[in-house]
Amino acid sequence: EVQLVESGGALVKPGGSLRLSCATSRFTFRNAWMSWVRQAPGKGLEWVGRIKTNTDGGTTDYAAPVQGRFTISRDDSKKMLYLQMNSLKSEDTAVYYCTAQLANWGQGTLVTVSS
Amino acid sequence: QSVLTQPPSVSAAPGQKVTISCSGSSSTIGSNYVSWYQQVPGTVPKLLIYENNKRPSGIPDRFSGSKSGTSATLGITGLQTGDEADYYCGTWDTSLGVVWVFGGGTKLTVL
């Protein structure tokens, strides 16, 4: 069974930075397009961004609210996915999920942006 | 306001059938596959349907998906109390770059 385990969630002040990690196993990570999806408390799902496989160019796409502030990267040798979040705002408060091909989801990690 | 429009809530009795609609546009549903997700309160979203009407392994055939033009529909037959959850549609939006969009979600209540 595919395993995705996020870590790195924390309480951070507005304007601060945070890096989330997603450790993966039991599937061929290098062949998977990976996405981050978030869910604010009591709200719906919001796609954050995606990174293609290196075979497909390793390019990234982001949702408008995070474009220019968030960066997704991957390390195929470690089977790891990352989300670097800068200039954090209160509206970035959410549970952040790592997903493989938008099919398999991790348990999520909570990011709280508050002073 | 979501790019994909879903009814906020639907309800039906156990054993009955319910459908949940998802309305988009030519740059979303009209030109891309649709997925559906189930999120039972307090749990992680689970993929129910992909590529409009395909079910991942382990998803019962009580769940079905269809697409017509710029709209998609999730159908659930033989409703069970365990089906009470939030349901989300999702697809790619190619109007300005390439982004994935979710519907606002539909809360299913099994009366």
Contacts between the chains, C-beta under 8 A, distances in Angstrom:
chain1	res1	chain2	res2	distance
A	35	B	100	6.7
A	37	B	45	7.8
A	44	B	2	7.4
A	44	B	86	7.6
A	44	B	88	6.6
A	44	B	102	6.3
A	44	B	103	7.8
A	44	B	104	5.4
A	44	B	105	4.3
A	45	B	37	7.2
A	45	B	39	7.7
A	45	B	45	6.4
A	45	B	88	5.4
A	45	B	90	7.5
A	45	B	102	4.5
A	45	B	105	7.2
A	46	B	102	6.8
A	47	B	90	7.6
A	47	B	99	6.6
A	47	B	100	4.1
A	47	B	101	6.7
A	47	B	102	6.4
A	50	B	100	6.8
A	61	B	97	6.2
A	61	B	98	5.2
A	61	B	99	6.1
A	62	B	99	7.6
A	63	B	99	5.7
A	64	B	99	7.6
A	97	B	44	7.0
A	97	B	45	7.4
A	102	B	35	6.5
A	102	B	47	7.5
A	102	B	90	7.0
A	102	B	100	6.7
A	103	B	47	4.9
A	103	B	50	6.6
A	103	B	56	6.8
A	104	B	47	7.6
A	105	B	44	4.9
A	105	B	45	5.7
A	105	B	46	7.4
A	105	B	47	8.0
A	106	B	44	7.4
A	107	B	44	5.9
A	108	B	44	6.5
